[in-house]
Amino acid sequence: MVKHQPLQVYEKQVFVSLVTGIYGCRWKRYQRSQEDSSRWECTWFLLLCSSFLLLLFWAYFWLVAQNDFNEFNWSVYNRSGEWKDETIPLLASTTVGFSYITFLTILALFHVSLGQQLNLYWVHKIGVLATLVTTISGVVSVDDLWGDEWDILLVSLQSTAPFLHIGALATVTAISWLVAGYVVRRERSSFQMIILLIYILLLVALYLAPLTFTCPCIMDCHTLKPRPDVIGRRGAPMLAPENTMVSFNRALQHGASSLEADVALSVEGVPFLMRDSTLRRTTDVSKVFPSRQYEDASFFNWTELRSLNAGQWFLTSDPYWTVETLTARDRNRIRNQTVCSLVELLRLAARANSSVLLNIRKPPPQHPRSRNWFMDTMWAVQKAGISQKRVTWTPDTDRGRVRGFQQASHEKLSMAEIRQRGITSLTLHYSKASHKEIQEYLANNISVNVYPVNEPWLYSLLWCSGVPSVSSDAPQVLRKVPYPIWLMSQSAYNFIWITSDLVSLAIIFVIFGFQNYHMIRWRMSGMQNYNPEQIMLSAVNHRAGRNVNVMKEKLIFTDLNNGLSSTEELALHPENGHATYSRGGLSR
């Protein structure tokens, strides 16, 4: 008989050690605790969850914003004057930060489910704080530089909302295990009731969320309209330098039905193709005319423009990471490109039996041809020999002088204004053309062209909306979309929606019932009268094996409620290694 010297057996808890070790650098058992976490550590947990939600939003934004990466780089170029692919560091930092915070969040949830005290290691605290500050700075910077791009989030939800709803439903259903454990298996308090109420309200809102969805692709497949035509926006700028002959040829090769170009006017009145106001980005003007590289492109004469190389910059900067896919013959052809005239483009379109959309930029007031720009452009159209019905004119000025051309506008106008101006089509940014407005325009025989459309999900969404045509920087990508990515009838979606809600509700009831049953059974067993050390002693199975380490520790028993008295003894059975207390309170 040995007094107060019980054998304690500790099994290897590899998973718990790994979780607490990585999260809080608590690798040994005596470093861990199952007591309630302090308010300070709970604050860090809330900060971690907030960082995760913010990064989830940030990562989703950049995922759908891939459609406009070129527009983002162009906006940065207009501010800094230097062309760089700024999306690479943003995507890299977002990926690393999101992976890191997601991993820590999963570890924190494991702590909660295992009943371990939340103790975030100080190194991780610095990492969470740095990631949060960096993300907030990125959001503020994008809002300042590219504020209009937030609209793509609402547009993308028209395509992704049904799938995000299923994902959110699965996540909230899984969280019910933690909520039930906190609410059911603890003493009742007002804070627990608040947590339960918030969770119930979140569930109800999530179950009814599909009532607010507006998804054009939830429709009868028999009402789907023909595939939208693809207009090569500045040709195929992902495969060749924009606004060059090789770019327009590549667009036609990849199925573009029309071509779109930006038109400027030289100092002697020759219309040429150039998007920027200067020649720095897309030509070698800094080498040929270094003193004039910041000068407006319209103040160069045609001979000077023709002497510039308009293709080498594409091979050097590789703006779309596509140069490696080009053949040697394609690279040699691109290397020899020069500034393209409007006449060359129109003649190409005439030979290909294609149409052209012209975005004409009026020259500055001090330009020698500022009053004659319209006649100079008309002369180029006549010289090219293309039918005027195949030319769409987008400037809103001098419409009374334009006869025979297709009239278009970049503004979202009312039907009264459209009829008054004689407009036959609208060219709108995808964020400005809602599904309802598109249907109204089409019902009044007004054609709608949407730009820029570079991703299959956006193309599919607009296809379901009935858009006749889209302007794209990537006709080679849209060519591979023979059918909308997803299409579903209203009855089929209603079935999926209601079934998902019912399954989620059933799982949550089972989880709460299981937690409640487990708690009742635990209380009825009377084990709540023992201190944690006694419970551990009674639960351990003493079997010899490789995975069990047996060690002797001397217990110092202090004043414990319902504890052992000084006269109690622990009997050790040497034949089986089991321990029993003489009072019968604990036996094996």
C-alpha positions as CSV (number, residue, x, y, z in Angstrom):
1,M,0.0,0.0,0.0
2,V,1.4,3.3,-1.0
3,K,-0.1,6.6,0.2
4,H,-0.6,9.5,-2.2
5,Q,1.6,8.2,-4.9
6,P,-0.7,7.2,-7.7
7,L,0.6,6.2,-11.1
8,Q,-0.2,8.6,-13.9
9,V,-0.1,7.4,-17.5
10,Y,0.1,10.0,-20.3
11,E,-0.7,8.9,-23.8
12,K,1.0,10.7,-26.7
13,Q,-1.4,13.4,-28.0
14,V,0.4,14.1,-31.2
15,F,-2.5,16.1,-32.8
16,V,-3.1,18.3,-29.8
17,S,0.7,18.9,-29.4
18,L,1.0,19.8,-33.0
19,V,-2.0,22.2,-32.9
20,T,-1.0,24.0,-29.7
21,G,2.7,23.9,-30.6
22,I,2.2,25.7,-34.0
23,Y,-0.4,28.1,-32.7
24,G,1.0,29.0,-29.3
25,C,4.4,27.3,-29.2
26,R,3.1,25.0,-26.4
27,W,4.6,21.7,-27.3
28,K,4.4,20.0,-23.9
29,R,1.4,18.9,-21.9
30,Y,2.3,21.0,-18.8
31,Q,2.4,24.1,-21.0
32,R,-1.2,23.7,-22.1
33,S,-4.4,24.5,-20.2
34,Q,-8.1,23.8,-20.6
35,E,-9.1,26.9,-18.6
36,D,-11.0,29.7,-20.2
37,S,-9.0,32.0,-22.4
38,S,-8.2,35.4,-21.2
39,R,-9.9,38.5,-22.6
40,W,-6.6,39.5,-24.2
41,E,-6.3,36.2,-26.1
42,C,-10.0,36.3,-27.0
43,T,-9.3,39.8,-28.5
44,W,-6.5,38.3,-30.6
45,F,-8.8,35.6,-31.7
46,L,-11.4,38.1,-32.9
47,L,-8.6,40.0,-34.6
48,L,-7.5,36.9,-36.4
49,C,-11.1,36.1,-37.5
50,S,-11.5,39.7,-38.8
51,S,-8.2,39.4,-40.7
52,F,-9.5,36.2,-42.3
53,L,-12.8,37.7,-43.4
54,L,-11.0,40.8,-44.8
55,L,-8.5,38.7,-46.7
56,L,-11.3,36.4,-48.0
57,F,-13.0,39.5,-49.4
58,W,-9.6,40.8,-50.8
59,A,-8.8,37.5,-52.4
60,Y,-12.2,37.2,-54.0
61,F,-11.9,40.8,-55.3
62,W,-8.6,40.0,-57.1
63,L,-10.0,36.7,-58.4
64,V,-12.9,38.4,-60.3
65,A,-10.8,41.5,-61.1
66,Q,-8.6,39.4,-63.4
67,N,-10.9,40.6,-66.1
68,D,-9.5,44.1,-65.8
69,F,-5.8,43.5,-64.9
70,N,-4.7,45.4,-68.0
71,E,-7.0,48.3,-67.1
72,F,-5.4,48.4,-63.6
73,N,-1.9,48.5,-65.0
74,W,-2.9,51.2,-67.4
75,S,-4.3,53.3,-64.5
76,V,-1.0,52.9,-62.6
77,Y,0.9,53.9,-65.7
78,N,-1.1,57.0,-66.1
79,R,-0.2,58.0,-62.6
80,S,3.4,56.9,-62.4
81,G,4.5,57.2,-66.1
82,E,6.2,53.8,-65.9
83,W,4.6,50.6,-67.3
84,K,4.9,47.6,-64.9
85,D,2.7,44.7,-64.1
86,E,1.6,45.8,-60.7
87,T,-0.7,42.8,-60.2
88,I,2.1,40.4,-59.6
89,P,3.2,41.7,-56.2
90,L,-0.4,42.2,-55.2
91,L,-1.4,38.6,-56.1
92,A,1.7,37.2,-54.5
93,S,1.2,39.0,-51.2
94,T,-2.5,38.2,-51.2
95,T,-1.9,34.5,-51.7
96,V,0.8,34.3,-49.0
97,G,-1.2,36.4,-46.5
98,F,-4.5,34.5,-47.1
99,S,-2.8,31.1,-46.8
100,Y,-1.1,32.1,-43.5
101,I,-4.2,33.7,-41.9
102,T,-6.4,30.8,-43.0
103,F,-4.0,28.3,-41.5
104,L,-3.9,30.1,-38.1
105,T,-7.7,30.4,-38.2
106,I,-8.1,26.7,-38.6
107,L,-5.7,26.1,-35.7
108,A,-7.7,28.5,-33.6
109,L,-10.9,26.6,-34.3
110,F,-9.2,23.3,-33.4
111,H,-8.3,24.9,-30.1
112,V,-11.9,25.8,-29.4
113,S,-13.2,22.4,-30.4
114,L,-10.5,20.6,-28.3
115,G,-11.2,22.8,-25.3
116,Q,-7.7,24.2,-25.3
117,Q,-6.9,27.7,-24.1
118,L,-6.2,30.2,-26.9
119,N,-2.6,31.4,-26.6
120,L,-1.4,32.9,-29.8
121,Y,2.4,33.0,-30.0
122,W,3.9,36.5,-30.2
123,V,5.5,35.9,-33.6
124,H,2.0,35.0,-35.0
125,K,0.6,38.1,-33.4
126,I,3.1,40.2,-35.2
127,G,2.3,38.4,-38.4
128,V,-1.5,38.8,-38.0
129,L,-1.1,42.5,-37.3
130,A,1.3,43.0,-40.2
131,T,-1.1,41.2,-42.6
132,L,-4.1,43.1,-41.4
133,V,-2.3,46.5,-41.8
134,T,-1.0,45.5,-45.3
135,T,-4.5,44.4,-46.4
136,I,-6.2,47.6,-45.2
137,S,-3.5,49.7,-46.9
138,G,-4.1,47.8,-50.1
139,V,-7.9,48.3,-49.9
140,V,-7.4,52.1,-49.3
141,S,-4.9,52.3,-52.2
142,V,-7.2,50.5,-54.7
143,D,-10.1,52.6,-53.6
144,D,-8.1,55.7,-54.4
145,L,-6.5,54.5,-57.6
146,W,-9.2,52.2,-59.0
147,G,-12.4,53.0,-57.1
148,D,-14.7,52.1,-59.9
149,E,-13.5,48.5,-59.9
150,W,-15.5,47.7,-56.8
151,D,-18.5,47.4,-59.0
152,I,-17.2,44.1,-60.4
153,L,-18.0,42.5,-57.0
154,L,-21.8,43.1,-57.5
155,V,-21.5,42.0,-61.1
156,S,-19.7,38.8,-60.2
157,L,-22.3,37.9,-57.6
158,Q,-24.8,37.5,-60.4
159,S,-22.7,34.5,-61.5
160,T,-21.2,33.2,-58.2
161,A,-24.0,33.9,-55.7
162,P,-25.6,30.4,-55.9
163,F,-22.3,28.7,-55.3
164,L,-21.1,31.1,-52.6
165,H,-24.4,30.5,-50.9
166,I,-23.8,26.7,-50.8
167,G,-20.3,27.3,-49.4
168,A,-21.5,29.7,-46.8
169,L,-24.2,27.3,-45.8
170,A,-21.7,24.5,-45.3
171,T,-19.4,26.7,-43.3
172,V,-22.1,28.0,-40.9
173,T,-23.4,24.5,-40.5
174,A,-20.0,23.2,-39.5
175,I,-19.6,26.1,-37.0
176,S,-22.7,24.9,-35.2
177,W,-20.6,22.3,-33.5
178,L,-18.6,25.0,-31.8
179,V,-21.7,27.1,-31.0
180,A,-23.5,24.1,-29.6
181,G,-20.5,23.1,-27.5
182,Y,-20.3,26.7,-26.0
183,V,-24.0,27.1,-25.4
184,V,-25.0,23.6,-24.2
185,R,-22.0,22.3,-22.3
186,R,-21.5,25.3,-20.1
187,E,-23.4,27.1,-17.3
188,R,-26.2,29.3,-18.7
189,S,-25.3,33.0,-19.1
190,S,-26.7,36.0,-20.9
191,F,-23.7,36.1,-23.2
192,Q,-24.4,32.5,-24.3
193,M,-27.9,33.5,-25.2
194,I,-26.7,36.4,-27.2
195,I,-24.3,34.1,-29.2
196,L,-27.1,31.7,-29.8
197,L,-29.4,34.5,-31.0
198,I,-26.8,35.9,-33.3
199,Y,-26.2,32.5,-34.8
200,I,-29.9,31.8,-35.3
201,L,-30.4,35.2,-37.1
202,L,-27.4,34.4,-39.3
203,L,-28.9,31.1,-40.2
204,V,-32.3,32.6,-41.1
205,A,-30.6,35.3,-43.2
206,L,-28.5,32.7,-45.0
207,Y,-31.5,30.4,-45.6
208,L,-33.5,33.2,-47.2
209,A,-30.6,34.9,-49.0
210,P,-31.5,33.3,-52.5
211,L,-34.7,35.5,-52.5
212,T,-32.4,38.5,-53.1
213,F,-30.4,36.9,-55.9
214,T,-30.6,38.2,-59.5
215,C,-28.8,35.6,-61.7
216,P,-29.4,35.8,-65.4
217,C,-28.2,32.3,-65.9
218,I,-31.1,30.9,-63.8
219,M,-33.4,30.6,-66.8
220,D,-35.0,28.2,-69.2
221,C,-32.3,27.0,-71.6
222,H,-34.8,27.2,-74.5
223,T,-34.9,31.0,-74.1
224,L,-31.1,31.4,-74.3
225,K,-30.2,33.8,-77.1
226,P,-27.5,33.3,-79.7
227,R,-23.8,33.5,-78.7
228,P,-22.6,37.2,-78.4
229,D,-20.3,38.4,-81.2
230,V,-16.7,39.1,-80.0
231,I,-15.2,42.5,-81.0
232,G,-11.4,42.5,-80.9
233,R,-10.7,45.5,-78.7
234,R,-7.5,47.0,-80.2
235,G,-7.1,43.7,-81.9
236,A,-5.9,40.8,-79.8
237,P,-3.6,42.8,-77.4
238,M,-2.7,39.7,-75.4
239,L,-1.1,38.0,-78.4
240,A,0.3,41.1,-80.2
241,P,0.9,44.8,-79.6
242,E,-2.3,46.7,-79.4
243,N,-3.6,48.8,-82.3
244,T,-1.2,47.2,-84.8
245,M,-1.9,45.3,-88.0
246,V,-0.6,42.0,-86.5
247,S,-2.9,42.4,-83.5
248,F,-6.0,42.9,-85.7
249,N,-5.1,39.9,-87.9
250,R,-4.7,37.7,-84.8
251,A,-8.1,38.9,-83.6
252,L,-9.8,37.9,-86.9
253,Q,-8.0,34.5,-86.8
254,H,-9.5,33.8,-83.3
255,G,-13.1,34.5,-84.4
256,A,-13.6,38.2,-83.8
257,S,-16.5,39.4,-85.8
258,S,-15.5,43.1,-85.5
259,L,-12.5,45.2,-84.7
260,E,-12.3,48.1,-82.3
261,A,-9.6,50.8,-82.3
262,D,-8.6,54.2,-80.8
263,V,-8.1,56.9,-83.4
264,A,-6.0,60.0,-83.1
265,L,-5.1,62.7,-85.7
266,S,-1.5,63.6,-86.7
267,V,-0.4,67.2,-87.1
268,E,-1.2,67.2,-90.9
269,G,-4.5,65.4,-90.4
270,V,-3.7,61.7,-90.9
271,P,-5.9,59.5,-88.6
272,F,-3.7,56.9,-86.8
273,L,-4.3,54.3,-84.1
274,M,-3.1,55.1,-80.6
275,R,-4.7,54.6,-77.2
276,D,-2.4,56.8,-75.0
277,S,-2.1,60.6,-75.3
278,T,1.7,60.1,-75.6
279,L,3.9,57.6,-77.5
280,R,6.1,56.5,-74.5
281,R,4.4,53.2,-73.6
282,T,3.9,51.6,-77.0
283,T,6.7,53.0,-79.2
284,D,10.4,53.7,-79.0
285,V,9.9,57.4,-79.1
286,S,12.3,57.8,-76.1
287,K,15.1,56.6,-78.3
288,V,14.1,58.2,-81.6
289,F,12.8,61.6,-80.3
290,P,14.0,61.7,-76.6
291,S,13.2,65.4,-76.2
292,R,9.6,64.8,-77.4
293,Q,8.7,61.6,-75.5
294,Y,6.2,63.5,-73.2
295,E,4.6,65.4,-76.1
296,D,1.1,64.7,-77.2
297,A,1.0,62.1,-80.0
298,S,-1.2,64.2,-82.2
299,F,1.6,66.8,-82.6
300,F,3.8,64.4,-84.5
301,N,3.5,64.3,-88.3
302,W,2.8,61.1,-90.1
303,T,6.4,60.6,-91.3
304,E,7.7,60.8,-87.7
305,L,5.0,58.4,-86.5
306,R,5.8,55.9,-89.2
307,S,9.5,56.0,-88.2
308,L,8.7,54.6,-84.8
309,N,8.7,51.0,-83.8
310,A,5.4,49.9,-82.2
311,G,6.2,46.2,-81.5
312,Q,9.4,45.9,-79.6
313,W,7.9,47.2,-76.4
314,F,5.5,44.2,-76.4
315,L,8.4,41.7,-76.6
316,T,10.4,43.5,-73.9
317,S,7.7,44.2,-71.3
318,D,5.6,41.1,-72.0
319,P,2.5,42.7,-70.5
320,Y,0.3,39.6,-70.5
321,W,3.0,36.9,-70.0
322,T,2.3,35.5,-73.4
323,V,5.5,36.2,-75.3
324,E,6.9,32.7,-74.6
325,T,3.9,31.2,-76.4
326,L,4.8,33.0,-79.6
327,T,6.7,31.3,-82.4
328,A,9.9,32.8,-83.8
329,R,8.1,33.9,-86.9
330,D,5.5,35.8,-84.8
331,R,8.2,37.5,-82.8
332,N,10.0,38.7,-85.9
333,R,6.7,40.0,-87.3
334,I,5.9,41.8,-84.1
335,R,9.4,43.3,-83.8
336,N,8.9,45.0,-87.2
337,Q,5.5,46.6,-86.4
338,T,5.0,50.4,-86.8
339,V,2.2,52.8,-86.0
340,C,-0.9,51.8,-87.9
341,S,-3.1,54.2,-89.8
342,L,-6.9,54.2,-89.8
343,V,-6.9,53.5,-93.6
344,E,-4.9,50.3,-93.1
345,L,-7.3,49.0,-90.5
346,L,-10.4,49.8,-92.6
347,R,-9.0,48.1,-95.6
348,L,-8.3,45.0,-93.5
349,A,-11.8,45.0,-92.2
350,A,-13.2,45.4,-95.8
351,R,-11.2,42.4,-97.0
352,A,-12.3,40.3,-94.1
353,N,-16.0,41.4,-94.5
354,S,-15.8,42.7,-90.9
355,S,-17.1,45.8,-89.2
356,V,-15.2,48.4,-87.2
357,L,-15.9,50.3,-84.0
358,L,-14.0,53.6,-83.8
359,N,-13.2,55.5,-80.6
360,I,-12.1,58.8,-82.0
361,R,-10.2,61.3,-79.8
362,K,-10.6,64.9,-80.9
363,P,-7.2,66.8,-81.1
364,P,-6.4,69.5,-78.6
365,P,-7.7,73.1,-79.4
366,Q,-4.2,74.3,-80.3
367,H,-3.9,71.5,-82.9
368,P,-3.7,72.7,-86.5
369,R,-6.5,70.3,-87.5
370,S,-8.7,70.8,-84.5
371,R,-11.6,72.1,-86.6
372,N,-11.1,69.7,-89.5
373,W,-10.8,66.4,-87.6
374,F,-14.2,65.3,-88.7
375,M,-13.5,65.8,-92.4
376,D,-10.1,64.1,-92.1
377,T,-11.7,61.0,-90.6
378,M,-14.4,60.9,-93.2
379,W,-11.8,61.2,-95.9
380,A,-9.9,58.2,-94.5
381,V,-13.1,56.1,-94.4
382,Q,-13.9,57.0,-98.1
383,K,-10.3,56.2,-99.1
384,A,-10.4,52.8,-97.5
385,G,-13.4,51.8,-99.6
386,I,-15.4,50.2,-96.7
387,S,-19.1,50.5,-96.5
388,Q,-20.2,53.1,-94.0
389,K,-22.8,50.7,-92.6
390,R,-19.9,48.7,-91.3
391,V,-18.4,51.6,-89.4
392,T,-19.7,52.5,-85.9
393,W,-19.1,56.1,-84.9
394,T,-18.9,56.6,-81.1
395,P,-18.1,60.3,-80.5
396,D,-21.1,62.2,-79.3
397,T,-20.1,65.4,-81.1
398,D,-21.1,66.3,-84.7
399,R,-23.8,63.6,-85.0
400,G,-25.8,65.8,-87.3
401,R,-22.9,65.7,-89.8
402,V,-22.6,61.9,-89.7
403,R,-24.7,60.3,-92.3
404,G,-24.7,56.6,-93.1
405,F,-22.6,55.5,-90.2
406,Q,-23.9,53.4,-87.3
407,Q,-24.5,55.7,-84.4
408,A,-23.3,54.6,-81.0
409,S,-22.7,56.2,-77.6
410,H,-20.6,55.4,-74.5
411,E,-23.2,56.9,-72.2
412,K,-26.2,55.1,-70.6
413,L,-29.1,57.1,-71.9
414,S,-32.8,57.0,-71.6
415,M,-34.9,55.9,-74.5
416,A,-36.1,59.4,-75.1
417,E,-32.5,60.7,-75.5
418,I,-31.6,57.7,-77.7
419,R,-34.4,58.4,-80.1
420,Q,-33.6,62.1,-80.1
421,R,-29.9,61.6,-81.0
422,G,-30.6,58.9,-83.6
423,I,-28.5,56.4,-81.7
424,T,-28.8,52.7,-82.8
425,S,-26.4,51.1,-80.3
426,L,-24.8,51.6,-77.0
427,T,-21.3,50.7,-75.9
428,L,-21.3,50.4,-72.2
429,H,-19.0,49.3,-69.4
430,Y,-20.1,46.0,-67.9
431,S,-20.7,47.6,-64.5
432,K,-23.1,50.2,-66.1
433,A,-25.3,47.7,-67.9
434,S,-27.7,45.9,-65.6
435,H,-29.7,42.9,-66.7
436,K,-33.0,44.8,-66.5
437,E,-31.6,47.8,-68.5
438,I,-30.2,45.4,-71.2
439,Q,-33.6,43.8,-71.6
440,E,-35.2,47.2,-71.9
441,Y,-32.8,48.4,-74.6
442,L,-33.1,45.2,-76.6
443,A,-36.9,45.3,-76.4
444,N,-36.6,48.7,-78.1
445,N,-34.3,47.5,-80.9
446,I,-31.2,49.2,-79.4
447,S,-28.1,47.0,-79.7
448,V,-25.9,46.8,-76.7
449,N,-22.1,46.2,-76.8
450,V,-20.4,45.6,-73.4
451,Y,-16.7,46.1,-72.6
452,P,-14.2,44.9,-71.5
453,V,-15.0,41.2,-71.3
454,N,-12.0,39.0,-71.0
455,E,-13.0,36.2,-68.6
456,P,-15.4,33.3,-69.4
457,W,-17.6,33.8,-66.4
458,L,-18.4,37.4,-67.4
459,Y,-18.9,36.4,-71.0
460,S,-21.3,33.6,-69.9
461,L,-23.2,36.1,-67.7
462,L,-23.7,38.6,-70.5
463,W,-24.7,35.7,-72.8
464,C,-27.5,34.8,-70.5
465,S,-28.5,38.5,-70.3
466,G,-28.9,38.5,-74.1
467,V,-26.1,40.9,-75.0
468,P,-25.6,40.9,-78.8
469,S,-21.8,41.6,-78.7
470,V,-18.9,42.2,-76.3
471,S,-15.5,44.0,-76.7
472,S,-12.6,41.8,-75.5
473,D,-8.9,42.0,-75.2
474,A,-8.9,38.2,-75.3
475,P,-10.8,36.9,-78.2
476,Q,-8.7,33.7,-78.1
477,V,-10.1,33.0,-74.6
478,L,-13.7,33.7,-75.4
479,R,-13.4,31.5,-78.5
480,K,-13.2,28.5,-76.2
481,V,-16.6,29.2,-74.6
482,P,-19.1,27.5,-76.8
483,Y,-21.8,27.5,-74.1
484,P,-22.4,29.4,-70.8
485,I,-20.3,28.0,-68.0
486,W,-23.5,27.2,-66.1
487,L,-27.2,27.3,-66.9
488,M,-30.0,26.2,-64.6
489,S,-33.8,26.4,-64.6
490,Q,-35.6,28.2,-61.8
491,S,-37.3,25.0,-60.6
492,A,-33.9,23.1,-60.5
493,Y,-32.3,25.9,-58.5
494,N,-35.3,26.1,-56.1
495,F,-34.9,22.4,-55.5
496,I,-31.2,22.7,-54.7
497,W,-31.8,25.7,-52.5
498,I,-34.5,24.3,-50.4
499,T,-32.8,20.9,-50.1
500,S,-29.6,22.5,-49.0
501,D,-31.4,24.5,-46.3
502,L,-33.3,21.4,-45.0
503,V,-30.1,19.3,-44.9
504,S,-28.3,22.1,-43.1
505,L,-31.1,22.5,-40.5
506,A,-31.3,18.7,-39.9
507,I,-27.5,18.5,-39.3
508,I,-27.6,21.5,-36.9
509,F,-30.5,19.8,-34.9
510,V,-28.5,16.6,-34.7
511,I,-25.4,18.4,-33.5
512,F,-27.2,20.3,-30.8
513,G,-29.0,17.2,-29.8
514,F,-25.8,15.2,-29.6
515,Q,-24.1,17.9,-27.6
516,N,-27.1,18.1,-25.2
517,Y,-27.2,14.3,-24.8
518,H,-23.5,14.1,-24.2
519,M,-23.8,16.8,-21.5
520,I,-26.7,15.1,-19.7
521,R,-24.9,11.8,-19.7
522,W,-21.8,13.4,-18.3
523,R,-23.7,15.0,-15.5
524,M,-25.6,11.9,-14.7
525,S,-22.4,9.9,-14.4
526,G,-21.4,12.1,-11.5
527,M,-18.0,12.7,-12.9
528,Q,-18.4,16.5,-12.5
529,N,-17.7,15.9,-8.7
530,Y,-14.1,15.0,-9.5
531,N,-11.3,17.4,-10.2
532,P,-9.5,17.1,-13.6
533,E,-6.7,15.0,-12.2
534,Q,-9.1,12.4,-10.9
535,I,-11.0,12.2,-14.1
536,M,-7.8,11.6,-16.0
537,L,-6.7,8.9,-13.6
538,S,-10.1,7.1,-14.0
539,A,-10.1,7.3,-17.8
540,V,-6.6,6.1,-18.6
541,N,-6.3,2.6,-19.9
542,H,-3.0,1.1,-18.7
543,R,-1.8,-1.1,-21.4
544,A,1.8,-1.7,-22.2
545,G,2.7,-0.7,-25.7
546,R,5.0,1.5,-27.8
547,N,2.7,4.5,-27.7
548,V,2.2,4.6,-24.0
549,N,4.7,6.3,-21.6
550,V,4.3,5.4,-17.9
551,M,5.9,7.7,-15.3
552,K,5.5,8.2,-11.6
553,E,4.6,11.6,-10.2
554,K,4.0,12.5,-6.6
555,L,0.7,14.3,-6.2
556,I,0.3,17.0,-3.6
557,F,-3.4,17.1,-2.7
558,T,-4.6,20.4,-1.4
559,D,-8.0,21.5,-0.2
560,L,-10.4,20.4,-2.9
561,N,-14.2,20.4,-2.9
562,N,-15.4,16.8,-2.7
563,G,-11.7,15.8,-2.8
564,L,-9.8,13.0,-0.9
565,S,-9.0,13.2,2.8
566,S,-5.7,12.7,4.3
567,T,-6.6,9.2,5.4
568,E,-7.5,8.0,1.9
569,E,-5.2,5.5,0.3
570,L,-4.5,4.4,-3.2
571,A,-4.1,0.7,-3.6
572,L,-1.8,-0.4,-6.4
573,H,-2.4,-3.8,-7.9
574,P,1.0,-4.9,-9.2
575,E,-0.4,-7.7,-11.3
576,N,-2.3,-5.4,-13.6
577,G,-1.1,-1.9,-12.9
578,H,-4.6,-0.7,-12.0
579,A,-5.2,1.8,-9.1
580,T,-8.2,2.0,-6.7
581,Y,-9.1,4.4,-4.0
582,S,-10.1,2.9,-0.6
583,R,-13.3,5.0,-0.3
584,G,-14.7,3.7,-3.6
585,G,-14.8,7.1,-5.2
586,L,-12.5,6.1,-8.0
587,S,-11.8,2.5,-9.0
588,R,-10.5,0.7,-12.0
